[in-house]
Amino acid sequence: MTRPVPDGTKREQLPPAVIAQLKALPPAITPELGQAVWALLTPFHEKIGYTAPRIDRDLRYGDHPRHRLDVHTGEEPPVAAPVFLFVHGGGFVGGDKNVPGTPRHDLVGAWAARQGWVGVTMTYRLAPEHQWPAGAQDVAAAVGWIRDNIAGHGGDPGKIVVAGNSAGAVHVASFITGQGGGSLEGVAGAALLSGIYDLAPDNRGALEHVYYGDTPAEAASTLPGLVDSPVPLLFSVAERDPVNFHAQAAGVVAAWQAKHGAVPDLVRVEGHNHLSTIASLGIDEPALGVALRRFVERNTTRAGVF
């Protein structure tokens, strides 16, 4: 179904019965949750189309086999368009920029292209072979590739918004706070979707231990750097995220309020879980898509991006 909005366009919205089914799923992040989410949502992506009109696949941004990215654009080549870079999740040990024959994660590139932007989806090195700060280093390298090459795809290298979900959000936060090196030049904003920012030992599950090992909390945690970041930030937490992600979001709010006397830009993704947050893009726009689009537009039209 579609929902009219004040600008006269229509944006997709999932039927209430599907939202009810999503809410009924256990919040634990398991293979069964993934199977259930994609079984529910893939038909909606197939209906509207989950691939951009043009995708330039497997462009190399580094030497490792997983240093690959895809560039997604519309039917008409854009001109100096904002660039939306998406970093997938996967618990630090898995995940990919696309799974052939499924919406994962071409749907993000298609969503970006429908906004008139250039979408970029990337893969990165995985733990346990590659531990902290490999993810942040790879995000930095991909952003560097975008600065050097995206104009040839119609993107503006001075209007880059970097977004990550779950482990991807952790890697983006690490990049934004300088853990992976690289430059923030051209980065107009960062969206951190269901991430972990306080890496105290008590906040590390088994997968965090695989990626961070014995890295001290003061080195691994990004929360202190995020509240001081010159880059505009958007945070989100899903209504049905596991409790630790809600605790992380609450920690962001508390730290931000203590530093700035205000709350951060934070979206509670109503009706969704850890996996369906990203899967909602394009088919349930009121959940996250509207706020994410506004964030990108607000920060790529301002002067003096980094």
RODO-2510 file (C-alpha; in nm, 4 decimals, decimal comma):
residues 306
     n   res          X          Y          Z
     1     m     0,0000     0,0000     0,0000
     2     t     0,1075     0,3595    -0,0467
     3     r     0,0726     0,6584     0,1793
     4     p     0,0337     1,0173     0,0506
     5     v     0,2713     1,2741     0,1992
     6     p     0,2623     1,6559     0,2017
     7     d     0,4904     1,6933    -0,1014
     8     g     0,2319     1,5106    -0,3144
     9     t     0,4325     1,1929    -0,3697
    10     k     0,3345     0,8483    -0,2465
    11     r     0,5582     0,6336    -0,0338
    12     e     0,5250     0,2637     0,0267
    13     q     0,3973     0,1409     0,3617
    14     l     0,3611    -0,2170     0,4804
    15     p     0,0137    -0,3448     0,5674
    16     p    -0,0625    -0,3520     0,9422
    17     a    -0,0914    -0,7318     0,9331
    18     v     0,2706    -0,7620     0,8139
    19     i     0,3921    -0,5211     1,0825
    20     a     0,2058    -0,7325     1,3377
    21     q     0,3876    -1,0423     1,2114
    22     l     0,7227    -0,8642     1,2390
    23     k     0,6443    -0,7525     1,5921
    24     a     0,5571    -1,1088     1,6878
    25     l     0,9024    -1,2382     1,5929
    26     p     1,1500    -1,2932     1,8775
    27     p     1,4054    -1,0089     1,8941
    28     a     1,7081    -1,2392     1,9192
    29     i     1,9369    -1,2101     1,6159
    30     t     1,9349    -1,5637     1,4779
    31     p     1,9336    -1,7330     1,1359
    32     e     1,5663    -1,8085     1,1982
    33     l     1,4911    -1,4388     1,2408
    34     g     1,6613    -1,3644     0,9097
    35     q     1,4679    -1,6347     0,7298
    36     a     1,1385    -1,5103     0,8706
    37     v     1,2076    -1,1434     0,7924
    38     w     1,3065    -1,2037     0,4325
    39     a     1,0193    -1,4458     0,3756
    40     l     0,7792    -1,1718     0,4844
    41     l     0,9401    -0,8775     0,3055
    42     t     1,0927    -1,0128    -0,0161
    43     p     0,7566    -1,0230    -0,2011
    44     f     0,7119    -0,6504    -0,1392
    45     h     1,0603    -0,5761    -0,2759
    46     e     0,9919    -0,7953    -0,5782
    47     k     0,6755    -0,5980    -0,6447
    48     i     0,8454    -0,2567    -0,6573
    49     g     1,1838    -0,3788    -0,7856
    50     y     1,4930    -0,4055    -0,5681
    51     t     1,7656    -0,3242    -0,8211
    52     a     1,8614     0,0145    -0,9574
    53     p     1,8386     0,0642    -1,3361
    54     r     2,2186     0,0578    -1,3529
    55     i     2,4618    -0,1226    -1,1233
    56     d     2,8377    -0,1188    -1,1766
    57     r     2,9461    -0,4271    -0,9857
    58     d     3,2578    -0,5324    -0,7980
    59     l     3,4668    -0,2197    -0,8394
    60     r     3,7925    -0,2541    -0,6485
    61     y     3,8728    -0,0122    -0,3693
    62     g     4,1674    -0,2096    -0,2296
    63     d     4,3799    -0,5212    -0,2649
    64     h     4,1831    -0,7739    -0,0569
    65     p     3,9242    -0,9946    -0,2354
    66     r     3,6506    -0,8359    -0,0196
    67     h     3,7559    -0,4816    -0,1110
    68     r     3,4688    -0,4497    -0,3582
    69     l     3,1832    -0,2084    -0,4016
    70     d     2,8815    -0,1633    -0,6299
    71     v     2,7604     0,1719    -0,7640
    72     h     2,3835     0,2091    -0,8167
    73     t     2,2295     0,4828    -1,0324
    74     g     1,9005     0,5647    -1,2008
    75     e     1,7930     0,5515    -1,5633
    76     e     1,9191     0,9021    -1,6275
    77     p     2,2787     0,9665    -1,5169
    78     p     2,2725     1,2011    -1,2160
    79     v     2,4760     1,5187    -1,2043
    80     a     2,6696     1,6085    -0,8882
    81     a     2,4257     1,4029    -0,6826
    82     p     2,4600     1,3110    -0,3147
    83     v     2,6329     0,9779    -0,2552
    84     f     2,4865     0,7253    -0,0094
    85     l     2,7407     0,4620     0,1005
    86     f     2,5936     0,1620     0,2842
    87     v     2,7982    -0,0719     0,5056
    88     h     2,6212    -0,4032     0,5738
    89     g     2,6004    -0,5915     0,9020
    90     g     2,6843    -0,9532     0,9755
    91     g     2,8201    -0,9749     1,3279
    92     f     3,1755    -0,8842     1,2135
    93     v     3,2145    -1,2352     1,0664
    94     g     2,9735    -1,2416     0,7696
    95     g     2,7494    -1,0510     0,5339
    96     d     2,7890    -0,9119     0,1843
    97     k     2,6880    -0,6155    -0,0272
    98     n     2,4578    -0,8342    -0,2341
    99     v     2,3179    -1,1850    -0,2353
   100     p     2,2226    -1,2715    -0,5958
   101     g     1,8538    -1,3379    -0,6478
   102     t     1,7546    -1,1625    -0,3254
   103     p     1,7012    -0,7990    -0,2197
   104     r     2,0078    -0,8104     0,0107
   105     h     2,1489    -0,5452    -0,0177
   106     d     2,0779    -0,4197    -0,3659
   107     l     1,7570    -0,2792    -0,2193
   108     v     1,9620    -0,0060    -0,0489
   109     g     2,1231     0,0996    -0,3748
   110     a     1,7847     0,0965    -0,5478
   111     w     1,6374     0,3060    -0,2675
   112     a     1,9176     0,5606    -0,3008
   113     a     1,8805     0,5740    -0,6799
   114     r     1,5066     0,6412    -0,6439
   115     q     1,5920     0,9486    -0,4376
   116     g     1,8044     1,0780    -0,7264
   117     w     2,1314     0,9976    -0,5494
   118     v     2,4204     0,7649    -0,6259
   119     g     2,4052     0,4545    -0,4075
   120     v     2,7185     0,2636    -0,3123
   121     t     2,7207    -0,0717    -0,1318
   122     m     3,0452    -0,2254    -0,0095
   123     t     3,1967    -0,5377     0,1397
   124     y     3,4818    -0,5379     0,3896
   125     r     3,7257    -0,7767     0,5546
   126     l     3,5878    -1,0088     0,8208
   127     a     3,6891    -1,1402     1,1607
   128     p     3,8479    -1,3492     1,2940
   129     e     4,1129    -1,3160     1,0236
   130     h     4,0850    -0,9378     1,0273
   131     q     4,0250    -0,7753     1,3639
   132     w     3,9760    -0,4191     1,4872
   133     p     4,0236    -0,1673     1,3312
   134     a     4,0068    -0,3451     0,9921
   135     g     3,6403    -0,2513     0,9378
   136     a     3,7045     0,1179     0,9942
   137     q     4,0092     0,1047     0,7680
   138     d     3,7982    -0,0474     0,4914
   139     v     3,5260     0,2152     0,5264
   140     a     3,7960     0,4827     0,5059
   141     a     3,9366     0,3210     0,1922
   142     a     3,5922     0,3005     0,0291
   143     v     3,5270     0,6674     0,1083
   144     g     3,8645     0,7505    -0,0454
   145     w     3,7665     0,5597    -0,3597
   146     i     3,4407     0,7543    -0,3753
   147     r     3,6231     1,0865    -0,3476
   148     d     3,8517     0,9883    -0,6338
   149     n     3,6030     0,8166    -0,8665
   150     i     3,2379     0,8933    -0,7978
   151     a     3,2210     1,2007    -1,0217
   152     g     3,2468     0,9593    -1,3148
   153     h     2,9201     0,8025    -1,1969
   154     g     2,7390     1,1347    -1,1479
   155     g     2,8086     1,1702    -0,7761
   156     d     2,9430     1,4678    -0,5863
   157     p     3,2569     1,3715    -0,3891
   158     g     3,1790     1,6536    -0,1476
   159     k     2,8370     1,5138    -0,0542
   160     i     2,9004     1,1685     0,0899
   161     v     2,6709     1,0211     0,3554
   162     v     2,7956     0,6979     0,5119
   163     a     2,5415     0,4608     0,6697
   164     g     2,5863     0,1300     0,8458
   165     n     2,3620    -0,1228     1,0143
   166     s     2,4644    -0,3394     1,3138
   167     a     2,8337    -0,4314     1,2688
   168     g     2,8313    -0,1907     0,9748
   169     a     2,7230     0,0878     1,2114
   170     v     3,0106    -0,0027     1,4415
   171     h     3,2569     0,0225     1,1536
   172     v     3,1124     0,3565     1,0385
   173     a     3,1316     0,4925     1,3945
   174     s     3,4939     0,3757     1,4154
   175     f     3,5712     0,5496     1,0863
   176     i     3,3998     0,8723     1,1920
   177     t     3,5988     0,8797     1,5162
   178     g     3,9315     0,8201     1,3428
   179     q     4,0021     0,4627     1,4482
   180     g     4,0688     0,3512     1,0928
   181     g     4,2596     0,6527     0,9736
   182     g     4,1641     0,8119     0,6454
   183     s     4,0094     1,1508     0,5844
   184     l     3,6591     1,2846     0,6550
   185     e     3,6869     1,5178     0,3569
   186     g     3,3573     1,5180     0,1688
   187     v     3,1673     1,3314     0,4421
   188     a     2,8461     1,5265     0,4924
   189     g     2,6863     1,2938     0,7472
   190     a     2,6783     0,9467     0,8964
   191     a     2,3783     0,7290     0,9856
   192     l     2,4417     0,4743     1,2604
   193     l     2,1622     0,2176     1,2591
   194     s     2,1403    -0,0217     1,5555
   195     g     2,5052    -0,0014     1,6486
   196     i     2,7212    -0,0583     1,9552
   197     y     2,9325     0,2376     2,0674
   198     d     3,0312     0,1598     2,4278
   199     l     3,2624    -0,1409     2,4013
   200     a     3,3166    -0,1962     2,7714
   201     p     3,3797    -0,5671     2,8391
   202     d     3,0288    -0,6128     2,9798
   203     n     2,8832    -0,4890     2,6491
   204     r     3,0726    -0,7385     2,4335
   205     g     2,9067    -1,0559     2,3197
   206     a     3,0844    -1,3486     2,1596
   207     l     3,1058    -1,1811     1,8176
   208     e     3,2438    -0,8573     1,9616
   209     h     3,5146    -1,0625     2,1319
   210     v     3,5992    -1,2226     1,7968
   211     y     3,6489    -0,8812     1,6349
   212     y     3,7944    -0,6771     1,9223
   213     g     3,9840    -0,9457     2,1118
   214     d     4,1439    -0,7831     2,4155
   215     t     4,1316    -0,4300     2,2774
   216     p     4,0765    -0,1985     2,5775
   217     a     3,7398    -0,0269     2,6017
   218     e     3,8972     0,3185     2,5887
   219     a     4,0442     0,2358     2,2473
   220     a     3,7497     0,0417     2,1022
   221     s     3,4582     0,2557     2,2210
   222     t     3,3409     0,5289     1,9861
   223     l     3,0869     0,7035     2,2098
   224     p     3,3249     0,9734     2,3420
   225     g     3,4340     1,0602     1,9889
   226     l     3,0832     1,0558     1,8468
   227     v     2,9516     1,3188     2,0868
   228     d     3,2392     1,5446     1,9750
   229     s     3,2098     1,4605     1,6045
   230     p     3,2055     1,7511     1,3592
   231     v     3,0151     1,5244     1,1169
   232     p     2,6332     1,5365     1,1546
   233     l     2,5019     1,2071     1,2900
   234     l     2,1736     1,0169     1,2776
   235     f     2,1176     0,7249     1,5142
   236     s     1,8431     0,4637     1,5089
   237     v     1,7240     0,1712     1,7164
   238     a     1,4524    -0,0726     1,6141
   239     e     1,1466    -0,1215     1,8311
   240     r     1,2210    -0,4961     1,8399
   241     d     1,5995    -0,4722     1,8696
   242     p     1,7555    -0,6848     2,1454
   243     v     1,7818    -0,5072     2,4799
   244     n     2,1538    -0,4266     2,4453
   245     f     2,0887    -0,2099     2,1411
   246     h     1,8283    -0,0133     2,3361
   247     a     2,0826     0,0291     2,6151
   248     q     2,3355     0,1557     2,3603
   249     a     2,0821     0,4065     2,2230
   250     a     2,0026     0,5224     2,5754
   251     g     2,3744     0,5666     2,6383
   252     v     2,4051     0,7829     2,3276
   253     v     2,1153     1,0011     2,4424
   254     a     2,2635     1,0410     2,7922
   255     a     2,6119     1,1237     2,6672
   256     w     2,4804     1,3638     2,4043
   257     q     2,2590     1,5432     2,6552
   258     a     2,5475     1,5743     2,9003
   259     k     2,7721     1,7216     2,6296
   260     h     2,5281     1,9350     2,4313
   261     g     2,2294     1,9900     2,6586
   262     a     2,0046     1,8303     2,3969
   263     v     1,9176     1,4900     2,2547
   264     p     2,0780     1,3587     1,9343
   265     d     1,8992     1,2967     1,6063
   266     l     1,7599     0,9500     1,6854
   267     v     1,4897     0,7428     1,5146
   268     r     1,2949     0,4660     1,6857
   269     v     1,2123     0,2363     1,3933
   270     e     0,8569     0,1472     1,4823
   271     g     0,7351    -0,2061     1,4164
   272     h     1,0721    -0,3396     1,3068
   273     n     1,3519    -0,5593     1,4361
   274     h     1,7284    -0,5659     1,3982
   275     l     1,7141    -0,7105     1,0471
   276     s     1,3970    -0,5558     0,9092
   277     t     1,5209    -0,2010     0,9798
   278     i     1,7219    -0,2037     0,6565
   279     a     1,4799    -0,4371     0,4818
   280     s     1,2081    -0,1736     0,5347
   281     l     1,3696     0,0744     0,2945
   282     g     1,1487     0,1282    -0,0078
   283     i     0,8564    -0,0770     0,1247
   284     d     0,7847     0,0826     0,4644
   285     e     0,9168     0,4346     0,4293
   286     p     0,7558     0,5853     0,7420
   287     a     0,9629     0,3463     0,9563
   288     l     1,3108     0,4746     0,8643
   289     g     1,3202     0,5870     0,5010
   290     v     1,1529     0,9260     0,5480
   291     a     1,3828     1,0296     0,8336
   292     l     1,6914     0,8960     0,6559
   293     r     1,6044     1,0792     0,3346
   294     r     1,5519     1,4046     0,5226
   295     f     1,8844     1,3600     0,7011
   296     v     2,0694     1,3105     0,3732
   297     e     1,8975     1,6016     0,2015
   298     r     1,9481     1,8362     0,4962
   299     n     2,3186     1,7657     0,5193
   300     t     2,4061     1,7500     0,1502
   301     t     2,2533     2,0892     0,0756
   302     r     2,4369     2,2776     0,3514
   303     a     2,7572     2,4667     0,2836
   304     g     3,0987     2,3680     0,4097
   305     v     3,0840     1,9894     0,4361
   306     f     3,4024     1,8253     0,5613
***
